[in-house]
Amino acid sequence: MITTSLELRRAFLDYFVERGHTPVPSAPLIPQADPTLLFTNAGMNQFKTVFLGEDSRPYARATSIQKCMRAGGKHNDLENVGFTRRHHTFFEMLGNFSFGDYFKKDAIAFGWEFLTKVAELPSERLWVTVFREDQEAYDLWHKDMGVSEARLARLDEKDNFWQMGDTGPCGPCSEILIDQGEAFGCGRSTCAVGCDCDRYLEIWNLVFMQFDRDSSGTLNPLPKPSIDTGMGLERLAAVTQGVSSNYDSDVFRPLLESIAKGTGHEYGKATDSDRSMRVIADHVRAMTFLVTDGVLPSNEGRGYVLRRIMRRAARHGRMLGMESEFLYELVSTVVTQMGTTYPELLQMGDTVAEVVQGEEGRFIGTLEQASPLLNQILQETKQQGKTQVSGNAVFKLYDTYGFPMDLVEDAAKEEGLTLDHTAYNQALNEQRERARKTAKFTQAASRADVVKAIEVLPVTQFLGYAQQEAQGTLLAMVKDEHLVSESQQGEDVEFLLDATPFYPEGGGQVGDHGTLVGPSARIRIHDTTKLAKGWFLHKGQVTEGRVRTGDHLTATVNRGLRADAARNHTATHLMHAALREVLGPHVKQHGSLVGPNRLRFDFSHFRGLTFRQMEDIENLVNEQIRQNTVVQSEEMGIQDALGRGALAFFGDKYGDQVRVVEIGEFSKELCGGTHCQHTGDVGLFRLLSEGGVAAGVRRIEALTGAGALQYEQKRDGEWRELAGLLKASPQEVVEKTKKLLTTLKETERALEQAKQKALDQQGAGQEASIREVKGMPILVQRIDGLNMQELRTFSDKLRNKVATGVLVLGSVLDDKIALLVIVSKEQTKLLPAGKVVQHLAQFVGGSGGGRPDMAQAGGNQPENLDMALDKVYEYVATQLS
């Protein structure tokens, strides 16, 4: 008998392997080369191209346990998590698949046998649904499996017909459900299969892909009908373990126990704390797997979904009384529990914990500021008898504190309230419009007219991988966004050839430079770009003669610049691999710039690199350069490339055929750029800088070849110059500098001591300088050479001399004025310090403010400082009249 979720995983895979299925590892949560999906959300995602007929596999039957995320995009369960027994962001999907092999009969038989014989679910409690028109499936369930017609239901297209999109493969599906009993029902007399309550719980969905829907909506039979099934592990575990909720199963129990230990709340004792504990348990699993698969918190795309999940969990931790970071401590529970099934967790556990702790710590500050205001808004809404929270108030929370709207919605939902989305969106749009009007930017001119003008022409044939000089026919010329048939000396024009060796800007690499030479013209090309569909435009100037459409031109690439760009591009691949080796597999490319003179590389990482890490990366790259490994490229199908382990780039879209650039066992990436023939051609690699450019995104700049050598020579020259200034040999520079710094610190310390001694002397005996105005003691003193911080320190020596009055200090340092006013607390109602300092500041061309008992100001008219200080007595007398 199966008693644990681990046994359930093994039993499922073993069952289908015994029946001829190939076990396929889970795909990552980030879909590869599929821009239509935010996250992998079903087991069939990695087989999508197989079902579409675009790809093939060496097997016709497959089985898998797939990591899935449903948070963001079309499939989004985030808001339901915590409120129900069965909704999750991260979950595991058990599936079996047939690619034109078996169909309905076997799929149904496999499903029924596994649930009733292996999982040992009582057949009398199992119900089945079929598509209303699928008589074949109905008969197979009733006649072959023996399911009574009383437990067979026909449902409409909405519930029992699956399709991948508006067109393409689709077909009826059949769901297996279990009747959990009336205690789980809604209590309505109409409660039956198809009801939204938990009584009839869907366990397994069998999809029969037998049609291809065309653009007219017509269903055409597929030549090879296929099977796609999906069953949630968490639900099945709860059912087989006889518990009423997924969260009561062994999938979640260890996490809930860890949460209980950390927060002091026992699960199952209170509705509100139970909900928060469920949210945290679910979300910690999600964030652990997302970070492991390379997602880092950010303000867009997948990173934003991760940030929402982390912040939602942090807020619920706050509701359980957790004032400091604690989510990161739960990551180890997930790793321990699931590391056997997903070994990548064992490698990434520490990194995940660090990312979670950093994000949680940043959000706690937001919660501390915004939570009291949010609670006030919600309470005021209820006190006013309203059920909808003001959209403007919610926007103010977002605009002022960065408090996410979805968390406000969560909090409102817990109080039985809704949000005024219309007013919120209006306020948000108004802010965006204000920002748009004040922003100063220029947009690149649209090329739509150019594309329309050349759409009848053939796309450009690229010859540049094998040649750097080639013959081409001039098909068109573009000047000022219009086609021209002739250009002459001095004109700047874009040239479209039928074939070219020039590489167009793309994939981070800049476009080639070079020359075009014709029968009566010479053209200098300073950039090459690519329009949609594949037209290459060579941007340049006619330097000699005249050129006409139809001319045959010799296109020659600037070999030196091309070689330098190739060096930098190959080095970029080496550096990417080195970053992943040193920092971890979560490193993903987020953009690059590969030019002849330098390279820039943006990548996902959650903190700055240490000097040691930068050294390790640089050493790894240079080691690969010294090995002089062959750089190979090959065109292949996208799925074949990904199956071989090639890395796909952030945000890029790929066709059916891709080019893979491989550098031994060290690097393998999808890339259309130009490269060296051997790594040794790079010559030398030198890191210049590393820094952050966005949340979770770092940037490295580097040099290669002659540029790296020149950089080293320049640094060596600067080092020798520094040695000369220090009157030392280059080898002695560090030690001599240390000694000089020690001497400097000692001198600064002595000067500071002398300064403090002088201040003490000036502060002593100031009682004689105290004047009374209408009974209030006032001490005014000017002491130059102090900044504001030093002035405040000096005030500590004097304030007790006017413990029930006013202290005013003024100083000039580098022609800048510092004014400090301190008023004893019992006098602040009569004489607020902020008012005093504002009055004085106007005489020295400045402004200021502060607390009632202490305020400060600056100014830029030092010649008026004495006059301003004299005004103190007059002002106090006026205020006390």
N, C-alpha and C positions, 0 to 999 in steps of 0.2 A: 504493500500500500504506500502511495506517495504521501509524504508528510511535510516536506519542505519545498521551498521554491527552487533550491539548487537541484533537488531530485527531479522536480518538474521540468526544468530546462533539459537535463540529461535525458529524461524519458522521452521528451518530445523529439529531440534530435535523433536519438537511437531508433525510435519508432520509424521515422521516415527514411533514415539511412538504410535500415533493414529492408525497406521497400524501394530501393534503387535511387534514392535522392542523394545528391551531392551536398554536403554541408558547406555553406558559404558564410564566411565571417561577416559580422555586422559592418555596414558602411559607416563612415563618420557622420556626425550630426550635421556637418556642413556639406550640402550636396555638391558633388563635383561636376562642373561644367553644365549645370542646369540652372539658368537664371530665373526660372519660373518658381523656384522653391526657396523660401527663407531657411527652412530646416528640413532635414529628413523626417518625414512624418508617417511613413508606412514602410513595411517590408519590401514592397514592390518597387520603391523608388530606384534602387540600384539596378533593377532589371527593366526599367522603363524603355530603354532603347531596344531591348530584346523583344518586348511586347509590340513595339512599333515597327519591328522588322528592319531596324537600322543596324542592328548588331547581332552577333550570334555568340553562343557559349559552347564550350566542349561538352556540355551536358544538356539533357532535355528535361531533367527533374532536379529541383533544388529545394533546400530547406535552410532556414536561417532563424536566428534570434536577433532582431534589429533594434538598436537604440533609436528611439523616436522622441521628437519634441513637438508639442502642439501649444505654442505660445507665440502669437503674432501671425499675421497673414490670415489666409482663409480659414485655417484650422487653428482655433485659439480657445483653449480651455482655462486660461490664466485666471479670469475673474471668478470661475466656479470653484477653483481649488480652495479647500478648507470648508466650504459650505455643503459639500456633498460627500457621500461615501466613496465615490468612484472616479472623480475627475482628477487628472494629473497633468502637469506640464511635461515632465519626462516620464516615459514608460518604455517597456520592452514589448515588442510585438513578435509572437511566434507565427511562423508562416511556412507554408509549402507551396511550391510553384511547379506548373507544367508548361513547357514551351512547345505546344503542338504535339504533346505526347498523350497522356490520358486526359479525360474530360469529366463530365458530370458524374458518371457512374462511379468511377474510382474516387473522385474527390469527396463525394458524399459518403462512400463506404469508409474511406480513411477517417474522415471527421467523426463519424458515428462510433467507429470502433475505438479510436483513441479516447474519446470522452467516456464511453461506457465500460470499456475493458481495461484500458491503461490508467486513466484518471479515476475510474470507478464511480462515475456520477450515476445516480439512479435514473434509468431511462424513463421511468414514469413521470419524472419531474421536468423532462426536457421537452421543449416546444420547438417547432420549426416554422420559419416563414419562407415563402417563395414569391417570386414576381407573379402577379395575377394572370399573366398569359403564358407562364412557363409550365405547361402541362407535363413536359418530360421530367422536370425536377420533382414535381408533385408526385408523379407515379413512382419515381425511384425511391423517394422517402417513404411513401405509403406501402408500396408493394414489395420492394426489396429490403428496406430497413425495418419495416413493420411498425412505423409510426402511425398511430391511429389518426383518423381524419379529425377527431376532436382536438388533437394537438397540432394540427397543420393549419396555417393561416396564409391566405393570399393577400398580399399588400400591393399598394400602387407603386408607380415609378419612383416617387419621392423616397420611399423606404427600401425598395428592393430592385433598383436598377442602377448599376454603376457605370460611370464613364470618366475617362481620363481628362477630357476637355469637351469643348463644343463639337469638335469633330475628332475622329480617330477611334481606336479600339474601345469597345463598350460591351455591356451585356447584363443579363439578369443576375441577381445574386440571391443567396439563400443564407439565412441567419439561424444559428442554433442558440436558443435561449433556455434559461433555467427558471422555473417558478420557485421563488424564494418564500412564498407563502403570504397569506393575507396581512401579516404583521408589517410587511414591507410595502404594502399597497397604499393607494391614495384614499381608499374607503368609498370611492364612487361606485355606483351600481354598474357603470359602463366600463369599469376597469377591465382591460383585456390586453392581449399581445398588441404592442404598438403604443401603449400608454406611456407617458413620460415618467411615471413613478418607477420605483426600484423593484417592484414585485417580479416582473418578467425581465430578467437581466440578460442582455446580449452577451454571449461568450465568444462566438466564432462567426466570422463572415466569410462565406465561400463565394467568390466572384467567378462567374462563367463568362469569360471573354470570347464571344462568338460572333460579334458584329463589328463592322467598320462604318461609322456614321459619316456620311459625306456632307458637304456644305449645304445641301438642300434638306438635310435631315433624314435622308433615306438610310435605312439600315441594310447594309450589304453583308452577307455571310463571309466570315474570314476563312481563308483556305486551311489554316491550322488553328482551330480554337484552342485557347489556353486557359490555365487555372491560376488564380491569385487568391490566397487566403490569408486572413489575419486574425490573430487572437491575442488579447492583452494578457500578459503574464500575471499582472497584479490582480485582475479580476478572477482569473482561473485559480490563483493561489488562495484567494479568500474563499472561493467556493469549495475547493478540495479540502481546505483546513476547517471548514464549517464555521466560519466567522461572518459577522454581519456587515463588515466593512473592509475594504482593501487595507485600511490603516491598522486593522487588528491582525493582519496576517504577518508572517515572519519577514515579509519584504520590508515592512516599516517598523516593526517592533523594536529592533536595536536602536534605530534613530530616535524613536519616541522616548525610549529609556534614557538615551544620552541627553535629550532635551530636558526631560524631567529632572535628571541629576543636575544639570547646569542651571535651570531656572527655579527649581524648588516646587514646580507644579506637577502634580501627579495626573497622568492622562486618564480620562474617564470620570473625572470628579466634577467638572464644571463646563457648561456649554461654551462660554467665551474663551476660556483658556484652552479647551480642546481644539477649537477652531484654529486658534493661533498656532498651536503645536502641530496641527496637520499642515498648515501653510508652510511652516518652517521645515518640516520633514520633507515635504515634496520639493520645495525650492532648493534646499541644500543638495539634494540629488541632482536637480537640474543644473545648478551652477557648477557642481563638481564635474559633471560630464561635459558641459559646454566649454569650460576653461581647458579641460584636458584635450578637447578636440580643436583648440586654437582660437576660441572666441574670447575677447577681452572686453570689459565694460567700456562703453563709449556712448556718444549721443546720436548714433545713427545705425540703422540696419540691425544686424544680429547683436552687435554690441549693446545697442539700446535695449533690446529685449532682455539681455542678460542683466543690464543695470536695473531695469524695472523689477526683475525677479529678486535680485539682491536687496533692493531697497524695500520691496514689499515684505520680505522675510525680516529685514532689520526693524521695520515698523512693528511687526507682530512680536518681535523680541522685546521691543520697548513696552508693548502692552503687557508682557509677562514680567515686567520689572527689570529687564536687563538694561543697565545704563551705559555699559561699555561693550566693546567688540566681543562677540562670543560665537558667531556663526562659523568662523574659521576653525574653531575647536571641533565642530561636528564633521568636518571634511574627513578626518581620520576614520570615523565610524563608517562612512560610505566606502572608503578605500578598503578597509578591513573586510567589510561585508561582501563587496562586489569585485575586489581585485583579482580573485581567482577566475571569474568569468571574463573580466575585462582587464588584462594585465597592464594596459597603458595607464590605468589609475595608480598602480604601484610606482611607476616611474614619475608621475606628475603630481603626486599627493602634496608634497611640500610646496610646490609652485602654486597649486590651486589655493592652498590655505593662505599663502602670502597675498595673492590677488584678492581673495575674499576679505581678509582683514583690512587691507588698504581701502577698498571700496566702502566697507562697512564703517570704518573710522571716519571717512570723509562725510558720509551721510548722517552720522550721529549728530554732527554739528548743525546740519540743516534741521534735523528733528528737534533739537533743543530749542532752536529759535522759532520754528514754525508750528510745532505741535500745540503750544498754548493758544496761539491765534486760531488754529483750526478748530480746537475744542470750543473756543468762544463763539466762532461762526456757527457751528452746529447747534450749540445750546441756544443761541439767540434765534435761530431759525425755528426750533421747536417751541420756544417760549412765545414766539409770534404766531404760533398755530399754523405755520407753513409746512409743506411737505417737500419743497424744492429749495435747494441751497442756491444763493445768488451766484450767478456765473461771474459777475464782476469781482466778487469777494474771492472766489476761487482763483481767478486770473491774477489778482494782487498777490496771493500766496505764491503763485508760480513765478511771477515777474520779480518779486522782491527777494524771495528766498530760494527759488528754484525747486519748490515743492511740487512733485509730479501730480498732474491732474488725476491720473488713475488711482493714486493712493488716497486722494481726497474722496474719490468716488467709492473706494473701499470703505473708508471711514463713514461716509454718509449712508452707505448700504447697511452697515452695522447698526446705525441709529434709525433705520427705516425711512431714510430720506433719499431723494434723487438730486441730480445736478441740473442746472439750467445750462445745457450745452450750447444753446443758441447764443446766449449772452456771452458765454466764455469764448466761443469761437469768434464772435464779433470783436471782442476786446483784443483777442490774439491777432486777428487780421488787421485791425487798426494799428497795432504796434508794428506789424510787419510792413504796412504801408508807410508808416512814418520812417522806419529804417530804410526802406527802399528810396524814399525821396531824399533822405539826407546822405545816402551812400554815394560815393564818387567812384564810378567805375565805367568802363566801356565794354560793350559786348562785341564779340567777334561777328563780323558780317556774315549773314546767312549765305550759304552756297547753294540754296535751293534753285536759284535761276541758272546757275552754272550746270548743276546736275541735269536739270531739265534740258538744257541746250545740247549736252553731250551724250544723252542717254541712248541715242541711236548708234553711237560709236562702240567698237569692241573695247573690252577692258584691257589694261596694259599687261603684257607678259613680262614677268620679272625674271631676269637672267643673272641677277647679282650674286647668287650664291657661288656660281662657278666662274663668272666673268666680271671684269671691271672695265671692260670696253666692249661695246657692241654697236651694231647698226640698227637704226630705227627710223620709221617713217613718221613725220610730223602730222598728226591727225587733226589737231586743233590748237589754237592759241587763245588765251583769256587775258584781256586787258580791262581793268576797271569793271570786273564782273560781266563783261560782254565778250562774245567771240569776235575775233578779228582774223582776217585772212592773210595779213602781211604785217611785219614789224621791221623797224629799221634801227640803225645805230642810236644808242642812248635811251631806248624805250625799255621799261620794266614790264615783263610779260611772264605768264605761266604757260609752259609748253607741255602738250599731251602727246606722247609717243605710243606707237603700237607695241614696242618692246624696249626695255631699258635695263641697264645694270645698276641704276641708282636705287638705293634703299630708301623707302619713304618713312618719314617719322612715324613711329608706332612701337608699342611694347616698351616704351621708355627710351628707346634709342632715337637720337636725332636723325634727320634726313641727310642724305649724302650731298656733298658739294662736288663741283667738277666743271666740265665744259661740254657744250654741244657744238659741233663744227659741221657746216653744210657747204654746198657748192659756192655760196657767195656770202657766208655769214659766220661769225664766231660769237658764241653766247657763253657768258660766265654764269654758272648755276650756284646759288648760295643757299638753297634749301629744296627739299623734295617732300611733298605731302601726298596723302592718299585720300581720295573721296570714296563715298559709299560705292559698293559693288566692285571696286578695284581699279579705278582710273588714277594713274599717277600724274601729279602735276609738278613739273620742274620749274621752280621760281628762279628767275634770273634776269639779266640785262644783256641786250644785244650790244656787244662791244665793237664789232666790225660788220659792215655791210648790211645786207637786207635778207630776211628769211620769209618764206611763204609756206602756207599749208600744202602738204604733199611733198615737201623737200625730204630728201634722205639725209639723215644726220648721223654723225659718229658721236656716240655718247661715251665720254670718258670720266670715270670717277676719280676724284682726288685720292690717290692711293695712300698718301701719308695720313690724311684725316680718317680714311676708312680703316686703316690699320690701327690707328690710335683708338677709334671707337670700338673696334673688335676686341682690343686688349681690355678696355674697360667693361665691355659686355661679358666677356668670359670671366673676368675678375668678379663681376657682380654675382654670377652663378656660384663661383667658388665661395664668395663671402656669405651668400645666403645659406649654403650648406654648412659653412663653419659656424654661423650664428645658431643654427638649429642644433649643431653638435655641442656647442658651449652653453647655450641658454636653455635649450629644450625644444621639443617638437611643436610647442605652441607658436613658435615664431613663424609668421606668414608674411609674405610680401604685400605691402600696401601701396606700392607705387615706386617708380624709379626714374632717374634721368641719366642716360648714358650718352655722353658726348665725347669728342676727341680729347678734350683737355681734362675731364674729371668724370667722376661717377657719384651719384647720390642715390641712396637706397632707404626707403621707408619700410618699417617692419613693425609687427605687433609685439609689444613687450611692455611690462607693467612698471618698470623702474629703469633708472639710468644705469649704464654699464660701468663696472669698476675698471680701474686701470689694468688690473690683472686679466679681466675678461677681454678687454680690448687687445692686450698683448697676445692672449691665447688665440683670438680670432685672426689676428695679423700673422701669427706664426703658422697656423693651420693653412692659410691661403698660400703663404710663401713656400711652405713645404710641398703643396700640390704643384706650385709653379716649378720648383726644382725637380720634381718627378717627371716633368715634361710629358704628361699623359696626353694621348690623342683625344681631341675633341670631335665627337662623332654626332652626326645628325641623321634622322630618319623620319620619313612621313609614314603615318599609320592612322588607324581609326581612333577616335577619341577614347572610347572605352578600353581599347587595347592598351593605349598609352597609360591611362589611369590604372589599369590592372597591373601594369609593369612597375607602378610606383612613381610615375612622373608627377611632379608638383604642378598644379594649376595656379594661376595668379589671381589675386583679389580683384573682383569686379569684371574680369575679362569674359568675353563670350567666345565660344569656340564652335567651329563647324564640325562636320562629320570627320574630316581629315585634318590632322594636326601634325606639326613638326616637333619632334622630340630631340633636344640637345643633351647628350650624355657625356659626362667626363668620368671615365672609369667607373668605379663603384662609389665615388664621392658625391656626384651630383647628377640629377636627372630631372629636367624641367621641360614643360611645353614652351616653345619659344620660336618666334619667326625672325629673330634678329641675326646679325652677322657676327661671326666668332673667329677666334684664332684657330689654326690647325692643331696646335699643341699648346698645352698650358705654359710651357717654357717661353712661348712668344710674349707672354704678359710681361716678362722681365723682372719686375719688382712691384710689390703691392705695399702701400703705406696708408694707414688710417690717418685722416686729418682731424675729424671732430665727430662727436656724438651728442645728441640732445633730443628733447621732446618737441613734437610738432602738434600733437593732439592727445586727447585722453587715450592712453593705451597704445600710442603710436610713437616710435622713436625714429630718428633719422641719423644715418651715417654718411659722411662724405669722405672720399678717398681718391688717391692718385695711383697711376700705374706707369710702368715703362719709364720713358725719359722724364715725364712730369714728376714721378716719384723720386728719380735721381736728382733732378734740379731742386726739389724740395729739401732733400737731404743735404745737398751742397750748400743751399742757402742757410739752413739751420747750423751747419758746421761753421760757416763763415760768421754767423751771429755769435756762436759759442766762442770762437777765437777772439772776436771783438770784445766780448764780455770779459774774457780772460785778460785781455790787454788793459781794460779799464780797472780791473782788480789787481793788476800787476802780479798775475799768477799764470802758471801754465794751465792749459785746458784741463789737465787731470786734477788740478788743485781748485778748480772753480767752486765745486760744491762745498768743500770744507771751508774755503775762505768765505764764501757767502754765509754759511752757518755762523761763523765767528762774527762777521759783521752784523748779522741780525741779532745775535746775542748782545753785542755791544750797544746796538741801537735800542734794544728793549731796556737795557739797564739805564741808558741815558734818559729814555722816555719816563722810566719809573722815577728817576731822580728829579726830573723836571716836574713831574706830577706832585711829588712830595713837597717840592719847593713852592709850587703853586698853592697847594692846600695849606701850607704853613702861612703863606701870605694872606690867604683868605681868612684863616683863623684869626690872624692879627687884625684884619679889617673888620671882622665880625665882633671882635672883643670891644667892650666899652662903648657900644652903640646906644646905650641908654640915654646918653646926653643928646643924641640926635632925634629922639622921639619927641614928637609934638602932639599936643592934644587939640582936637577940633570939636567943640561942643561936647567935651567929655570923652571923646573917643581917641585912644592913642593911635598914632600913625607913625610908621617908620618908613622913610623913603631913602633908597641908596642907589647910586650908580657905581657899577664895577665892571669895567671893560675887559674884553678878551675872553668872555665866557659864552658858550653856546647855551641853548635852552636847557639841556639836560644838566649842565654844570650849574646853571642858575638855580635850578630846582634843588640840586644838592646843597648849594650854598644857603638856600632859604631855610633848610632844616636847622642851621646854626642860629638863625635869627627869629624864627616864628614864636619861640617861647618868650621873647622879649616884648612882644605885643600880643599876648595870648588872648586878649579880649578886644583886639582892634584890627588894624589893617597894615599889611606889609606890602610894599611896592618896590620891585627891583628892576633895574634897567641895565642893559649891556650893549656895547657895540663890538662886533667881530666881523672883520672883512667887509666893512661898510654896511653890514646888516644889523638891524636892531632886534633885540629880544626883550620883551616886557613880560613880567610875571607879577600877578596880583593874588595875594592870599588874604582872605577875610575869615575871622574867627566865626565858628558856626552860629553862635548866639547873635551875630550881627548880620547874617546873610539875608534876612528878610528886609532889613532896612537898606542894606548896601550889597547887593549881589556882585560877586567878583567879576562876572561876565560883563555887567553893565559898566563897571569901573574901567576894565581894560579896553572895552570898545570906545569909551570916551577918550582915553589917552591915545589910542592907536591912530585916531584921526589927525593928530598933530604931527605924526611921524610918517604919514603916507602908507598906513597899513590897516590891518583888520585883525580881529581875534575873537575869542569866546572861550567857553569852558563851563565848569561846574559853578554853583553859587559860592563855594568856598575856595575854589582855585581856578584861575583862568590865565590864558597867555595870549600874546599877540606878537606879530612881526612888523617890520617897517623898513623903508628904504631911504629915510631922510635923517641920517645920524646927527646932522647939525641942529635938529630940533628936539633932540632927546631931553636936554636939560629943561627946556621950556615945558615939555610934556610932563616931566616929573614934578615940576613946580605946580602944575595944574591940579595935582592930586588934592591938595588942601582946599582949594576953591570948590572943587567938585563935591567933596565930602560935606563941606559946610552947606552947600546948596541942597544936597539930598537929605540932610538932617534938619533942615529948616521946617 
